[in-house]
Amino acid sequence: MSTIVETAELGRRLRSLRLDRRMTLKQVEVLAELSATHLSEIERGRTSPTIGALVRVARGGGSA
């Protein structure tokens, strides 16, 4: 099975978008209802987010 986007690349993209919106991990944590630790692990490519987590980040990040 091939992935569309590698975990590390996905993390880099999420971090870039968060920084472009001038948001902290803590702000995304509150909006997405995910821990800042988990978000950091995703951004560093150490863990793959579930589809549900991605949806929550997208909805939370879009609120800024």
PDB file of N, CA, C and O in Angstrom:
ATOM      1  N   MET A   1       0.840  -1.188   0.000  1.00  0.00           N
ATOM      2  CA  MET A   1       0.000   0.000   0.000  1.00  0.00           C
ATOM      3  C   MET A   1       0.882   1.248   0.000  1.00  0.00           C
ATOM      4  O   MET A   1       1.793   1.361   0.820  1.00  0.00           O
ATOM      5  N   SER A   2       0.627   2.154  -0.885  1.00  0.00           N
ATOM      6  CA  SER A   2       1.401   3.385  -0.912  1.00  0.00           C
ATOM      7  C   SER A   2       0.590   4.506  -0.263  1.00  0.00           C
ATOM      8  O   SER A   2      -0.640   4.517  -0.305  1.00  0.00           O
ATOM      9  N   THR A   3       1.312   5.437   0.330  1.00  0.00           N
ATOM     10  CA  THR A   3       0.631   6.563   0.950  1.00  0.00           C
ATOM     11  C   THR A   3       0.670   7.748   0.003  1.00  0.00           C
ATOM     12  O   THR A   3       1.594   7.892  -0.798  1.00  0.00           O
ATOM     13  N   ILE A   4      -0.324   8.574   0.104  1.00  0.00           N
ATOM     14  CA  ILE A   4      -0.389   9.753  -0.755  1.00  0.00           C
ATOM     15  C   ILE A   4       0.645  10.780  -0.297  1.00  0.00           C
ATOM     16  O   ILE A   4       1.362  11.363  -1.110  1.00  0.00           O
ATOM     17  N   VAL A   5       0.708  10.990   1.010  1.00  0.00           N
ATOM     18  CA  VAL A   5       1.665  11.925   1.595  1.00  0.00           C
ATOM     19  C   VAL A   5       2.348  11.204   2.752  1.00  0.00           C
ATOM     20  O   VAL A   5       1.678  10.622   3.605  1.00  0.00           O
ATOM     21  N   GLU A   6       3.663  11.242   2.782  1.00  0.00           N
ATOM     22  CA  GLU A   6       4.402  10.625   3.872  1.00  0.00           C
ATOM     23  C   GLU A   6       4.091  11.343   5.180  1.00  0.00           C
ATOM     24  O   GLU A   6       3.756  12.527   5.191  1.00  0.00           O
ATOM     25  N   THR A   7       4.206  10.612   6.272  1.00  0.00           N
ATOM     26  CA  THR A   7       3.894  11.153   7.591  1.00  0.00           C
ATOM     27  C   THR A   7       4.706  12.412   7.901  1.00  0.00           C
ATOM     28  O   THR A   7       4.163  13.394   8.406  1.00  0.00           O
ATOM     29  N   ALA A   8       5.997  12.381   7.600  1.00  0.00           N
ATOM     30  CA  ALA A   8       6.859  13.532   7.887  1.00  0.00           C
ATOM     31  C   ALA A   8       6.436  14.755   7.068  1.00  0.00           C
ATOM     32  O   ALA A   8       6.422  15.876   7.577  1.00  0.00           O
ATOM     33  N   GLU A   9       6.095  14.530   5.805  1.00  0.00           N
ATOM     34  CA  GLU A   9       5.662  15.637   4.934  1.00  0.00           C
ATOM     35  C   GLU A   9       4.340  16.211   5.416  1.00  0.00           C
ATOM     36  O   GLU A   9       4.160  17.429   5.424  1.00  0.00           O
ATOM     37  N   LEU A  10       3.419  15.354   5.816  1.00  0.00           N
ATOM     38  CA  LEU A  10       2.141  15.819   6.342  1.00  0.00           C
ATOM     39  C   LEU A  10       2.375  16.689   7.569  1.00  0.00           C
ATOM     40  O   LEU A  10       1.764  17.749   7.704  1.00  0.00           O
ATOM     41  N   GLY A  11       3.246  16.253   8.457  1.00  0.00           N
ATOM     42  CA  GLY A  11       3.567  17.032   9.650  1.00  0.00           C
ATOM     43  C   GLY A  11       4.151  18.390   9.313  1.00  0.00           C
ATOM     44  O   GLY A  11       3.781  19.402   9.909  1.00  0.00           O
ATOM     45  N   ARG A  12       5.073  18.406   8.345  1.00  0.00           N
ATOM     46  CA  ARG A  12       5.672  19.688   7.925  1.00  0.00           C
ATOM     47  C   ARG A  12       4.608  20.636   7.368  1.00  0.00           C
ATOM     48  O   ARG A  12       4.626  21.836   7.642  1.00  0.00           O
ATOM     49  N   ARG A  13       3.692  20.084   6.592  1.00  0.00           N
ATOM     50  CA  ARG A  13       2.625  20.917   6.013  1.00  0.00           C
ATOM     51  C   ARG A  13       1.696  21.473   7.091  1.00  0.00           C
ATOM     52  O   ARG A  13       1.323  22.646   7.059  1.00  0.00           O
ATOM     53  N   LEU A  14       1.330  20.617   8.045  1.00  0.00           N
ATOM     54  CA  LEU A  14       0.467  21.084   9.134  1.00  0.00           C
ATOM     55  C   LEU A  14       1.147  22.180   9.948  1.00  0.00           C
ATOM     56  O   LEU A  14       0.527  23.192  10.274  1.00  0.00           O
ATOM     57  N   ARG A  15       2.423  21.977  10.275  1.00  0.00           N
ATOM     58  CA  ARG A  15       3.154  22.977  11.049  1.00  0.00           C
ATOM     59  C   ARG A  15       3.245  24.296  10.281  1.00  0.00           C
ATOM     60  O   ARG A  15       3.051  25.371  10.848  1.00  0.00           O
ATOM     61  N   SER A  16       3.541  24.198   8.984  1.00  0.00           N
ATOM     62  CA  SER A  16       3.646  25.391   8.154  1.00  0.00           C
ATOM     63  C   SER A  16       2.322  26.162   8.131  1.00  0.00           C
ATOM     64  O   SER A  16       2.310  27.386   8.259  1.00  0.00           O
ATOM     65  N   LEU A  17       1.225  25.449   7.968  1.00  0.00           N
ATOM     66  CA  LEU A  17      -0.090  26.102   7.953  1.00  0.00           C
ATOM     67  C   LEU A  17      -0.404  26.745   9.314  1.00  0.00           C
ATOM     68  O   LEU A  17      -0.944  27.849   9.381  1.00  0.00           O
ATOM     69  N   ARG A  18      -0.057  26.036  10.387  1.00  0.00           N
ATOM     70  CA  ARG A  18      -0.300  26.583  11.733  1.00  0.00           C
ATOM     71  C   ARG A  18       0.493  27.865  11.933  1.00  0.00           C
ATOM     72  O   ARG A  18      -0.029  28.856  12.443  1.00  0.00           O
ATOM     73  N   LEU A  19       1.755  27.837  11.529  1.00  0.00           N
ATOM     74  CA  LEU A  19       2.597  29.028  11.693  1.00  0.00           C
ATOM     75  C   LEU A  19       2.148  30.170  10.784  1.00  0.00           C
ATOM     76  O   LEU A  19       2.209  31.333  11.181  1.00  0.00           O
ATOM     77  N   ASP A  20       1.701  29.853   9.578  1.00  0.00           N
ATOM     78  CA  ASP A  20       1.172  30.877   8.663  1.00  0.00           C
ATOM     79  C   ASP A  20      -0.020  31.595   9.289  1.00  0.00           C
ATOM     80  O   ASP A  20      -0.229  32.788   9.069  1.00  0.00           O
ATOM     81  N   ARG A  21      -0.796  30.849  10.071  1.00  0.00           N
ATOM     82  CA  ARG A  21      -1.965  31.427  10.741  1.00  0.00           C
ATOM     83  C   ARG A  21      -1.612  32.020  12.112  1.00  0.00           C
ATOM     84  O   ARG A  21      -2.482  32.469  12.857  1.00  0.00           O
ATOM     85  N   ARG A  22      -0.311  32.007  12.419  1.00  0.00           N
ATOM     86  CA  ARG A  22       0.207  32.558  13.680  1.00  0.00           C
ATOM     87  C   ARG A  22      -0.496  31.949  14.900  1.00  0.00           C
ATOM     88  O   ARG A  22      -0.903  32.645  15.831  1.00  0.00           O
ATOM     89  N   MET A  23      -0.618  30.620  14.849  1.00  0.00           N
ATOM     90  CA  MET A  23      -1.265  29.899  15.942  1.00  0.00           C
ATOM     91  C   MET A  23      -0.234  29.078  16.704  1.00  0.00           C
ATOM     92  O   MET A  23       0.718  28.561  16.120  1.00  0.00           O
ATOM     93  N   THR A  24      -0.430  28.966  17.997  1.00  0.00           N
ATOM     94  CA  THR A  24       0.410  28.109  18.821  1.00  0.00           C
ATOM     95  C   THR A  24      -0.211  26.716  18.869  1.00  0.00           C
ATOM     96  O   THR A  24      -1.377  26.521  18.526  1.00  0.00           O
ATOM     97  N   LEU A  25       0.605  25.751  19.306  1.00  0.00           N
ATOM     98  CA  LEU A  25       0.070  24.398  19.494  1.00  0.00           C
ATOM     99  C   LEU A  25      -1.058  24.431  20.517  1.00  0.00           C
ATOM    100  O   LEU A  25      -2.047  23.710  20.380  1.00  0.00           O
ATOM    101  N   LYS A  26      -0.913  25.263  21.540  1.00  0.00           N
ATOM    102  CA  LYS A  26      -1.929  25.368  22.589  1.00  0.00           C
ATOM    103  C   LYS A  26      -3.255  25.858  21.997  1.00  0.00           C
ATOM    104  O   LYS A  26      -4.316  25.355  22.369  1.00  0.00           O
ATOM    105  N   GLN A  27      -3.211  26.817  21.096  1.00  0.00           N
ATOM    106  CA  GLN A  27      -4.436  27.321  20.474  1.00  0.00           C
ATOM    107  C   GLN A  27      -5.116  26.237  19.641  1.00  0.00           C
ATOM    108  O   GLN A  27      -6.336  26.081  19.694  1.00  0.00           O
ATOM    109  N   VAL A  28      -4.329  25.495  18.878  1.00  0.00           N
ATOM    110  CA  VAL A  28      -4.898  24.409  18.080  1.00  0.00           C
ATOM    111  C   VAL A  28      -5.431  23.315  19.002  1.00  0.00           C
ATOM    112  O   VAL A  28      -6.466  22.709  18.725  1.00  0.00           O
ATOM    113  N   GLU A  29      -4.717  23.069  20.098  1.00  0.00           N
ATOM    114  CA  GLU A  29      -5.165  22.076  21.077  1.00  0.00           C
ATOM    115  C   GLU A  29      -6.582  22.378  21.552  1.00  0.00           C
ATOM    116  O   GLU A  29      -7.431  21.488  21.600  1.00  0.00           O
ATOM    117  N   VAL A  30      -6.829  23.611  21.895  1.00  0.00           N
ATOM    118  CA  VAL A  30      -8.142  24.010  22.401  1.00  0.00           C
ATOM    119  C   VAL A  30      -9.203  23.901  21.308  1.00  0.00           C
ATOM    120  O   VAL A  30     -10.290  23.377  21.548  1.00  0.00           O
ATOM    121  N   LEU A  31      -8.896  24.388  20.125  1.00  0.00           N
ATOM    122  CA  LEU A  31      -9.868  24.388  19.041  1.00  0.00           C
ATOM    123  C   LEU A  31     -10.150  22.989  18.491  1.00  0.00           C
ATOM    124  O   LEU A  31     -11.293  22.670  18.165  1.00  0.00           O
ATOM    125  N   ALA A  32      -9.116  22.158  18.389  1.00  0.00           N
ATOM    126  CA  ALA A  32      -9.272  20.828  17.803  1.00  0.00           C
ATOM    127  C   ALA A  32      -9.581  19.761  18.846  1.00  0.00           C
ATOM    128  O   ALA A  32      -9.905  18.624  18.503  1.00  0.00           O
ATOM    129  N   GLU A  33      -9.481  20.131  20.114  1.00  0.00           N
ATOM    130  CA  GLU A  33      -9.705  19.196  21.213  1.00  0.00           C
ATOM    131  C   GLU A  33      -8.789  17.975  21.103  1.00  0.00           C
ATOM    132  O   GLU A  33      -9.214  16.837  21.300  1.00  0.00           O
ATOM    133  N   LEU A  34      -7.517  18.247  20.782  1.00  0.00           N
ATOM    134  CA  LEU A  34      -6.456  17.243  20.759  1.00  0.00           C
ATOM    135  C   LEU A  34      -5.321  17.785  21.615  1.00  0.00           C
ATOM    136  O   LEU A  34      -5.137  18.999  21.694  1.00  0.00           O
ATOM    137  N   SER A  35      -4.566  16.919  22.249  1.00  0.00           N
ATOM    138  CA  SER A  35      -3.491  17.396  23.115  1.00  0.00           C
ATOM    139  C   SER A  35      -2.366  18.023  22.289  1.00  0.00           C
ATOM    140  O   SER A  35      -2.091  17.609  21.163  1.00  0.00           O
ATOM    141  N   ALA A  36      -1.727  19.030  22.879  1.00  0.00           N
ATOM    142  CA  ALA A  36      -0.600  19.683  22.218  1.00  0.00           C
ATOM    143  C   ALA A  36       0.528  18.679  22.000  1.00  0.00           C
ATOM    144  O   ALA A  36       1.251  18.760  21.007  1.00  0.00           O
ATOM    145  N   THR A  37       0.676  17.742  22.917  1.00  0.00           N
ATOM    146  CA  THR A  37       1.705  16.707  22.776  1.00  0.00           C
ATOM    147  C   THR A  37       1.438  15.869  21.527  1.00  0.00           C
ATOM    148  O   THR A  37       2.350  15.606  20.743  1.00  0.00           O
ATOM    149  N   HIS A  38       0.195  15.455  21.346  1.00  0.00           N
ATOM    150  CA  HIS A  38      -0.164  14.654  20.170  1.00  0.00           C
ATOM    151  C   HIS A  38       0.028  15.466  18.889  1.00  0.00           C
ATOM    152  O   HIS A  38       0.551  14.952  17.901  1.00  0.00           O
ATOM    153  N   LEU A  39      -0.387  16.709  18.904  1.00  0.00           N
ATOM    154  CA  LEU A  39      -0.208  17.575  17.738  1.00  0.00           C
ATOM    155  C   LEU A  39       1.269  17.740  17.396  1.00  0.00           C
ATOM    156  O   LEU A  39       1.647  17.719  16.225  1.00  0.00           O
ATOM    157  N   SER A  40       2.090  17.902  18.409  1.00  0.00           N
ATOM    158  CA  SER A  40       3.527  18.029  18.206  1.00  0.00           C
ATOM    159  C   SER A  40       4.108  16.757  17.589  1.00  0.00           C
ATOM    160  O   SER A  40       4.952  16.830  16.696  1.00  0.00           O
ATOM    161  N   GLU A  41       3.665  15.607  18.055  1.00  0.00           N
ATOM    162  CA  GLU A  41       4.122  14.325  17.507  1.00  0.00           C
ATOM    163  C   GLU A  41       3.739  14.211  16.028  1.00  0.00           C
ATOM    164  O   GLU A  41       4.517  13.702  15.221  1.00  0.00           O
ATOM    165  N   ILE A  42       2.565  14.675  15.683  1.00  0.00           N
ATOM    166  CA  ILE A  42       2.119  14.659  14.289  1.00  0.00           C
ATOM    167  C   ILE A  42       2.995  15.589  13.456  1.00  0.00           C
ATOM    168  O   ILE A  42       3.459  15.213  12.379  1.00  0.00           O
ATOM    169  N   GLU A  43       3.219  16.801  13.954  1.00  0.00           N
ATOM    170  CA  GLU A  43       4.021  17.779  13.219  1.00  0.00           C
ATOM    171  C   GLU A  43       5.455  17.299  13.006  1.00  0.00           C
ATOM    172  O   GLU A  43       6.068  17.621  11.989  1.00  0.00           O
ATOM    173  N   ARG A  44       5.990  16.541  13.945  1.00  0.00           N
ATOM    174  CA  ARG A  44       7.358  16.037  13.822  1.00  0.00           C
ATOM    175  C   ARG A  44       7.432  14.732  13.039  1.00  0.00           C
ATOM    176  O   ARG A  44       8.514  14.172  12.861  1.00  0.00           O
ATOM    177  N   GLY A  45       6.283  14.246  12.569  1.00  0.00           N
ATOM    178  CA  GLY A  45       6.267  13.033  11.772  1.00  0.00           C
ATOM    179  C   GLY A  45       6.492  11.766  12.571  1.00  0.00           C
ATOM    180  O   GLY A  45       6.828  10.725  12.008  1.00  0.00           O
ATOM    181  N   ARG A  46       6.308  11.847  13.882  1.00  0.00           N
ATOM    182  CA  ARG A  46       6.530  10.680  14.746  1.00  0.00           C
ATOM    183  C   ARG A  46       5.302   9.790  14.846  1.00  0.00           C
ATOM    184  O   ARG A  46       5.408   8.627  15.235  1.00  0.00           O
ATOM    185  N   THR A  47       4.142  10.324  14.500  1.00  0.00           N
ATOM    186  CA  THR A  47       2.911   9.541  14.522  1.00  0.00           C
ATOM    187  C   THR A  47       2.020   9.968  13.371  1.00  0.00           C
ATOM    188  O   THR A  47       2.071  11.111  12.917  1.00  0.00           O
ATOM    189  N   SER A  48       1.215   9.046  12.912  1.00  0.00           N
ATOM    190  CA  SER A  48       0.269   9.342  11.837  1.00  0.00           C
ATOM    191  C   SER A  48      -1.075   9.705  12.450  1.00  0.00           C
ATOM    192  O   SER A  48      -1.583   8.978  13.304  1.00  0.00           O
ATOM    193  N   PRO A  49      -1.650  10.810  12.027  1.00  0.00           N
ATOM    194  CA  PRO A  49      -2.961  11.182  12.563  1.00  0.00           C
ATOM    195  C   PRO A  49      -4.062  10.335  11.944  1.00  0.00           C
ATOM    196  O   PRO A  49      -3.941   9.876  10.808  1.00  0.00           O
ATOM    197  N   THR A  50      -5.120  10.134  12.688  1.00  0.00           N
ATOM    198  CA  THR A  50      -6.296   9.484  12.131  1.00  0.00           C
ATOM    199  C   THR A  50      -7.032  10.501  11.260  1.00  0.00           C
ATOM    200  O   THR A  50      -6.771  11.701  11.330  1.00  0.00           O
ATOM    201  N   ILE A  51      -7.942  10.007  10.450  1.00  0.00           N
ATOM    202  CA  ILE A  51      -8.762  10.918   9.637  1.00  0.00           C
ATOM    203  C   ILE A  51      -9.540  11.851  10.569  1.00  0.00           C
ATOM    204  O   ILE A  51      -9.675  13.044  10.294  1.00  0.00           O
ATOM    205  N   GLY A  52     -10.047  11.300  11.665  1.00  0.00           N
ATOM    206  CA  GLY A  52     -10.794  12.119  12.622  1.00  0.00           C
ATOM    207  C   GLY A  52      -9.956  13.237  13.197  1.00  0.00           C
ATOM    208  O   GLY A  52     -10.437  14.361  13.343  1.00  0.00           O
ATOM    209  N   ALA A  53      -8.698  12.946  13.530  1.00  0.00           N
ATOM    210  CA  ALA A  53      -7.802  13.983  14.061  1.00  0.00           C
ATOM    211  C   ALA A  53      -7.545  15.056  13.015  1.00  0.00           C
ATOM    212  O   ALA A  53      -7.527  16.245  13.334  1.00  0.00           O
ATOM    213  N   LEU A  54      -7.345  14.641  11.762  1.00  0.00           N
ATOM    214  CA  LEU A  54      -7.121  15.624  10.693  1.00  0.00           C
ATOM    215  C   LEU A  54      -8.336  16.529  10.509  1.00  0.00           C
ATOM    216  O   LEU A  54      -8.193  17.735  10.306  1.00  0.00           O
ATOM    217  N   VAL A  55      -9.514  15.952  10.580  1.00  0.00           N
ATOM    218  CA  VAL A  55     -10.737  16.746  10.444  1.00  0.00           C
ATOM    219  C   VAL A  55     -10.822  17.745  11.585  1.00  0.00           C
ATOM    220  O   VAL A  55     -11.162  18.908  11.365  1.00  0.00           O
ATOM    221  N   ARG A  56     -10.520  17.311  12.793  1.00  0.00           N
ATOM    222  CA  ARG A  56     -10.586  18.210  13.958  1.00  0.00           C
ATOM    223  C   ARG A  56      -9.579  19.344  13.841  1.00  0.00           C
ATOM    224  O   ARG A  56      -9.890  20.487  14.174  1.00  0.00           O
ATOM    225  N   VAL A  57      -8.375  19.036  13.371  1.00  0.00           N
ATOM    226  CA  VAL A  57      -7.356  20.077  13.179  1.00  0.00           C
ATOM    227  C   VAL A  57      -7.810  21.041  12.100  1.00  0.00           C
ATOM    228  O   VAL A  57      -7.687  22.255  12.257  1.00  0.00           O
ATOM    229  N   ALA A  58      -8.340  20.503  10.996  1.00  0.00           N
ATOM    230  CA  ALA A  58      -8.792  21.370   9.903  1.00  0.00           C
ATOM    231  C   ALA A  58      -9.917  22.291  10.360  1.00  0.00           C
ATOM    232  O   ALA A  58      -9.925  23.474  10.019  1.00  0.00           O
ATOM    233  N   ARG A  59     -10.848  21.770  11.111  1.00  0.00           N
ATOM    234  CA  ARG A  59     -11.951  22.608  11.609  1.00  0.00           C
ATOM    235  C   ARG A  59     -11.464  23.613  12.640  1.00  0.00           C
ATOM    236  O   ARG A  59     -11.886  24.769  12.633  1.00  0.00           O
ATOM    237  N   GLY A  60     -10.584  23.181  13.516  1.00  0.00           N
ATOM    238  CA  GLY A  60     -10.051  24.068  14.549  1.00  0.00           C
ATOM    239  C   GLY A  60      -9.139  25.141  13.979  1.00  0.00           C
ATOM    240  O   GLY A  60      -9.221  26.307  14.367  1.00  0.00           O
ATOM    241  N   GLY A  61      -8.273  24.748  13.063  1.00  0.00           N
ATOM    242  CA  GLY A  61      -7.332  25.695  12.457  1.00  0.00           C
ATOM    243  C   GLY A  61      -8.015  26.719  11.578  1.00  0.00           C
ATOM    244  O   GLY A  61      -7.525  27.837  11.418  1.00  0.00           O
ATOM    245  N   GLY A  62      -9.143  26.339  11.011  1.00  0.00           N
ATOM    246  CA  GLY A  62      -9.874  27.265  10.151  1.00  0.00           C
ATOM    247  C   GLY A  62     -10.621  28.332  10.921  1.00  0.00           C
ATOM    248  O   GLY A  62     -11.109  29.304  10.344  1.00  0.00           O
ATOM    249  N   SER A  63     -10.708  28.142  12.246  1.00  0.00           N
ATOM    250  CA  SER A  63     -11.445  29.083  13.082  1.00  0.00           C
ATOM    251  C   SER A  63     -10.629  30.308  13.459  1.00  0.00           C
ATOM    252  O   SER A  63     -11.175  31.278  13.984  1.00  0.00           O
ATOM    253  N   ALA A  64      -9.339  30.273  13.200  1.00  0.00           N
ATOM    254  CA  ALA A  64      -8.468  31.371  13.648  1.00  0.00           C
ATOM    255  C   ALA A  64      -8.615  32.596  12.781  1.00  0.00           C
ATOM    256  O   ALA A  64      -7.954  33.606  13.022  1.00  0.00           O
TER     257      ALA A  64
END
